Amino acid sequence: MKREKMLKRLKKQTEPWDIVVIGGGATGLGTAVDAASRGYKTLLLEQHDFAKGTSSRSTKLVHGGVRYLQQGDISLVLEALKERGLMIQNAPHLVKNQAFVIPNYEWWDGPFYQVGLKVYDLMSGKLGIGSSKKLTKDETIERIPTIDQKGLKGGVVYYDGQFDDARMALSLARTAKHYNGTLLNYFEVTGIEKDADDIICGVKGKDLESGKHYSIKAKTVINATGVFADRVKKMDEPDVKEMIQPSQGIHLVVSKDFLPDKHAIMVPQTKDGRVMFAVPWHDKVVLGTTDTMIEKPKLEPEAQEAEIDFILETAGQYLVKQPTRDDILSVFSGLRPLAKPEGDGKSTKEISRHHKVMISQSGLITIIGGKWTTYRKMAEDTVDNAMLIGDLPERKCITKNLPVYGYDKNLDLTTDPLAVYGTDKYQLLDLEEDNPAMAEVISETLPLKRSQVYWAVKHEMARTVEDMLGRRVRGLFLDAKESLRIAPRVAEIMAEELGRDSEWVEDQIELFNEVATNYRIRN
């Protein structure tokens, strides 16, 4: 997957594209996979990098939503549980079964959660991934050795999915490419083009690397820009009412010493009614999340002090050792693109997580809401609408049983850091065997080798140091300080592969340092 080849495809295309997708996050990439696999001429344009925004900043869970079951949103839970099963089935190199323990400190908690989770299991049907069961106090401690034992009555264990979100996004991009989709990062959509009847017939775009402007014809245009969807809608209808209510969720990453076993902790109700997780991920532990209403979306949202304190305090109520600011290796913030509720007064945790497909009078298709787990169904619904709006030949969705690029069910996501590459793992190992310089260890703690930097540039469209350390590997999310330490070496290797000069290297180090400040705790 090379950017230069993608640009050539764009330039060669003389006929209108069947579908142009704006946005390279979970929804946009899922839509591109669906459209391309149906045989439609598909172009995806992303202003920054794939999964730069919300889609790389999730809690890393593929779940039906125990909280939504508690709220009585049965249809969302059913849909999400089905999609969870399909994600595990279609991308076993990226999604794994994760056991969660709900610790009980009140005698009535055990039966209450046990009954609720049995319903959750039943709703999973044939795509279930494990049966929940009641745990004694000793069994709970055995699974979570660092749990606070004072007042502990027992627990309940249940199962959901866990994944690497940015690697999933990248694998979806490569799946779309496999079906002849054309995808470009660092390509900004600057406007909407309309015909004499005021019907959308394409987009205006700008290649941010060359500065060149393009006029791109299309039968349908899909707005899949998440928290920024209102901006694209205003290109179509300047006076349109805003539809997105951003909600911020932050996560803290700490050492696995806080959760040394493979089980995760789920706290179903914190003091303000949220759900809290402590989940093992890439040999670290992710603590989160929050649900804070935000006025305007930002590309680099910042964790608020109150959010950091809230997570540390809540985690400390359930762990023997209270995590402090000094224990935080990285903090990352994401914005959920929630559909604005009708009327005022709803807190973000009460706003529906259902997705909506909307079509403007001029034919712009906008998809909002949803979550990573339901990305495939969101894409199916969106392309079904595009088929009608663009008068495209009728073709059925095939993604229910479509393997995601790299599919390999024999890799161990828990112990193998290269498992997220899927079948590409073996080509990485061959690279190192054929050229020993490629086996250079850049970081032992992340871990990272030169072969991965080379691979990201040559095959995964990494264009910046942040692309590499933020999303091709997850260093920035796992250990911001270590990522800053190795950034100069990563920049040098990337410059060599991209044909850039020393000035580019200096600029990249400076830009990465700026971005990384958001991921470091300021004591």
N, C-alpha and C positions, 0 to 999 in steps of 0.2 A: 504494500500500500504506500505509494509514493506520491507526494503532493504535486511534483512536476508532471507526472502522468495524468493526474486528475485534472490539472489545468488544461492540458492538451485536449482531454476529452471534452471539457467545457467549450473550448474554442472551436472544436470540430463540429459540435452539435448545431446543425442548421435548422432542423425542424423544432417546433416547440416541445419542451419536456412535458411528459404526462403529468408529473408531480414535482413541484419544487417545495422542499421542506426547509423552513427557517428555524434553526436551533439544533444544536448538536448535543443535547442532554439525553436523558433516558427516553423521554417521549419522542423526541425528534429522531433519534437513532432507531428506536423501535419501529417508528413509522416508516423510515427508510428501508429497514429490513422487510417489513410487510409488503410495501409497494414494489420493491425490486424483486422480491421472491414471487410476486404475482406476474412478473414480466413487464411491469410499467417502466418507462424511461424515467429514472428517478435521480434528482439532484438534491443534495443536502448542503446547506451553507451555514457555517458557524462563525460568528464574529470573533471568537477567541479560540480556545482549544476545546476539543471534545470533553464534555463533563466538567468544564471549568467551574461552573456554578454549583447549584444545589446537588446535582447528580454525583458529585464526588465527595459530598459532605454529609452523607446519611449516617444512620446508626449502624449500618452494615448488616441490617436484618432483612430477611425475606419472610414476611409473616402475615398471618391472617388478621391479626389485630385483636388481641385479647381485650383491649380497652373498648374497641368498638362493639364487641359482644356484650360487655358490661353496659354500654350505652343503648343496647337494643337494636343496633344497626346490622341486622341479620344479613341483608342482601350484600352489604359490603364485605362482611366476614366470609360469606360463602364464595364470593367472587375471588377474594384475595387468597383463600385457602386453595382453591382450584389452581390459581396462577402460581402459587408457591410450589405446588407439586410439579407443575410444568417447567418451572425454572430449574428445579433440582434435576428433573428428567432430561432437559435439553442442554444444561450447562454444568455437568458434574465436576468439571475442572475449576469452576468458579463458585459454586454454591454447595454448601454442605449442611448436614443435619447437626443442629446445635441443641444440647440439653440445657434447659433453664430450671433453676430451683427458685420457688417462691418460699421464703422462710416464714414460718408462722410464730407469732409472739402472743397471740390471743387464742384461746381454746376454740372459738367459733370460726376462726380463719380457715383452718384445715378443711372441714366439711364444705364450707362456702366455696372455696377455690377448687376443691376436688370435683364438686358437681359441675361448676362452670367449665372446667377444663375437659371433663368427660363429654360435655356437649360440643366443645371445640373439636375434640377428636372425632366425634361422630360426623360432624359437618365436613370433615376432610374427605370422607368417603374413601374411594379406592386410591386416592392420592395422599393418604395419610402417611406420616413419617415416623410415628412412634406413639405409644399409649402413655398417657399421663398416669401417675400413681401417687398415693400418699406415702410420705416418708416419716419414719420415726425421728426423734431428736438425733440419735446416733448416726442414722443414715444421712441426715441432712449435713451433719458435721463432717462425715466421711467425704461427701461430695464437695463441700465448701469448707475446707479446714480453717480458713481465715474469718469465718462468720462469727459475729458476736453471740456468745452462748448464753448471756444473761437473759433469763426469761424465755429462752427459745423452747417452743413446745414440739416443733417438728417442721415439716415442710411438704411441698407438693412439687414433683418434677414433671415437666412437659417439654414438648419438642417443637422447634421452629427452624427456619433456615437462616444461614449466615453466608455473606458473600463479600467480595471485593468490588465495590460499586464502580470505581473508575476503570478497573480492568474489564468489568462486564461491558461498560460503555465502549471501550476500545474493541472488544470482541464482537460487539454488535456492528460497529463500523466496518470491521473486516468481513462480517457475514454479509452485509449489504453490498460491499465491494465484490464479494464472491458471486453475487447475483447481478453483476454489471451495474450496480449503483455507483454514482459519482459523488464523492464527499470531499468537501474542502473546509479546513479550519483557517482561521485568520482571514475570513472573507465576509465583509460586512454587507448586509442588505440595507441600502440607503433610501429605498423608496419602492412604492407599488406602481406598476404600469397598468393603465386601463384603456380599453378600446373606445370607439365612438359612442357605444351604448352604455358607457360607464361600468363595464364589466371587467374584472381583473384579467389581464392577459400576460402577466409576467412581473418581474421585479428588476429594480436597478441594484447593482452591486459594485463593490470595490474590493479588489485584492489588496489587503493591507500590507503585504510584503512588497509588491511592486508599485502600488499606488494607482494601478490601471483600473479604469471604470468599465463596467459591462452593462449591456441591456440584454436581459435573459427572458425569452418567451416561454410561457408555460400554460398548459390547459387548466391546471389547478395550483393554488398556492396554499400551503399549510403553515399556520403560525403555531410553532411548538416551542416557544421561547420561555416557558415557565413563568418565573416571577416578573419577567420583562414583557409578557404578552400584551399588556396594555399599550406599550410603546409602538408595537407593530400594528395593533388595531387602529391607533391614531394616524398611522400612515394611510390607512384605508378610509377611516372616518374620523377627521380631526376633532369632532365634538362628541365622540362616543363616550358613554359613561364608563368609568373604570370598573373592572371586574375582579381584580386581584387584591387579596388581602395577604400581604407577606407575614409569615410567622417565623420567628427565628428560633432555631434549635442549636445549642452549642454542645460540644463534647470535649471531655478532658481525657488525655491519654497518659497512663501511668505504667509503672513497671509491673510485670506479671507476678511480682512478690505479693501483690494485693489479692491475687486470685490465681494461685499456682496450679490448680487443677483445671481440667478441661470444661467444667461446668460453668455456666453463667448464672448471674443473679437477676431476678426480675422483682422489682418492688411495685405492686399493682396500684398503690395509692400513697403518694407522698402527702405532706401536710397541706399542699394546695391542690390536691386532686390529680396530679400528673402521674405518669408512669416513669420509673427510673430503671435503667439497665446498667449492669457491670458485665462486660462481655470480653472474653479472650479474643484477641485479633492480632495476627502476625507477631506472636510472641510478646505482645503487650496487652494492656487492658483498656478498653474504651468505657468511660463513664458518661452517661447522658440519659435523657436530654432535657432541654428546657422548651418552653412554648411561649414565646414573648412576642406580642403584637408589635410590628414595625411599620412606620409610616410609609417610607419609600424604599424600594429595592436597591441594593448595592452589589456590585460585582465582588467586592471583598468585605463582607459584613464582619463586624468586630464583636467579640464577646463582651458583654457588660459585666462589670464587677459583681453585681448582685447575682448574675447567673452562675459565675464561677463559684462564689461563696455557697450558693444553694446546692450545687452538685457536691462540693466537698463536704458540706454539712450533712447532706442526706446519706452519702456513701459512708460517712463516719458513724452513722447510727446503726449500720448493719455489719461493719467490719471491725475486727479486733483493733486494728491500727487505723487511726484517723489520717486520711491523706491530707497533705498540706500543699500550699502553693509550690514549695520546693520540690515536691514529688512529681509535678506536672512536666511531662516531656514535650507535650504539644497540646494546643487548644485550637479547635477548628469550629467555625460557625457556618451554618447553612440556612437558607431561607425557603420555607415551604410555600409553593404557589397555591394557596387556598382560594377557592371561589368565595367572593364577598357574600356574606349572608344578607338575606332580606331583612331590613330593619337594623336597629342598633342594639348594643348591649351584650352581644354574644362574645364570650372569651374565645381565644383561638382554639382551645381544646374542644370547644363545642361545635366548631364549624365543620361541616361535612367534608370527608376526605374522598367523596365520590368525584369522578371526573365528568366533565361536560364538554360536548362538541357543539360549537356554535358556528353558524354561517351568516355572514353579513349579506346585505342586499346586493353587493357587487361580487359576492362569491368567495370572499376570504374565509377559509376554514380555520377556526381557532380551537385548540384543545387545551383545557385548563384543569387544574385539580389533580387528583390521583396521587399515586406514590410508586416507588420503584417496583414493588411486588406486582402491581397491575399494569406495568408498562406495555406488555404484549396485547392485553385486551384493549387498552386505550388506543394502541396503534391500529388494531383491527377495526374498531369503531370509526376511527378517523379516516382510514383508507376506504372503508365502505361508503362513507359520505363523499369522499373525493371521486369515487367511481361514478356516482350520480351527478355531482356538480360538473365534472369535467367531461361527461358523456364518454367515459372510457369503456372499453370492452369489459363485459362482466366476467370477473375471475374470482374464484373463491380464495379465502385466506388459507395459507398452508403452514402457518407458524406454530400451531399447537404441537406438532411433532417434528419441528425443524431444529436440528442440532445447531447450537451456537458455535461459531468458529473456534477451533482448537479442541473440540469435544474429545474428551478422554476420561473414561470412568475409572481408570486404574491408578490415578494420581492421588496422593495423600495431602490434602489441603492443610492438615494440622501440622505436619512435620516437614513438608517440602516447600521451601520458599519459591521454587520455580514452577510449582503446580499451576499457578494462575496463567501461565503461558500455554497450558494445554499441550497439544502435539508440537508446538514450536519449541518446547523445552529441549527436545532432542536435537534440534538444529543449533540451539545455543551451546549445548554440550559439544557438538561436532565442531563448532567454531573454535572453541577453546582447545580442542584436541589438535585441530589443524594449524592453529596459530597460538602458541603459548602466551603471547602478549595479551591476548583477549582474556586470559584467566587472571589478569591483574585484579587484586582485591582493592576496591576503592573504600569500602567500609565493611568491617566485620560485624558491627552491631545491627546494621539495617536488614540484611546484608546486601552488598552491591558489588558487581564485577564489571569490568570494562565491556565485556561481551553484551551486557544488557543495555549499556548506553549506545553502543554501535547498533544493536538491533532496533532500539527505539527510533533512532534517526533514519535508518535504512528501510524499516518495514512498518513503523507505527506513526509516522508523520509528526514526531516530536520536533518542535522548532525552537524551543527555548529551554533554559535550565529548569524553569518552573514546570514546564510540561513533563520533563524527565523526572524530577524529584518529587513533584506533587502528584502525578497521575500515572506515568508509565511504571514507576515504582513509587511506593507510598511514604518515602522518607520524611517529607515535610509534615505529614500527618502523624507519623510515629515518633519522630525525634527531631524537633526543629533545630536544636543546637548542633547535632551531628550533621544534619543536612547543610547547615551554613558552613561547617568545617570543610566538607567535601565539595561544595559548589564550585570553587576554582578549578579543581581537577576535572569535574564533569564538564565545565564550560570549555576547557582545553580539548577534550576528546570530541565534544560535539562540533567545535569549530573545525577540527580536522576533517570530520566526516561531512560537514555542510559546506566546506570551502570558505569559511569565514576568517577574518583577520583578528589580530590582537585587540583592536579597538572593540570589536564585537564581544570578545571575551570579557573585557573590562565592563562594558555596558551590561552584559548579562549578569555578572556578579553583583553589580549595583542594583539592578532591577530585582534580582532574587532576594537580596538583603532587604529591600523595601517590602516585598510581599511577605517574607518570613517574619517580619516584626509582628504581624497579626497572629502568628502561630506560637509566639513566645509569651510567657507570662512575665509581666512587669511587676516585680515585687515592691 
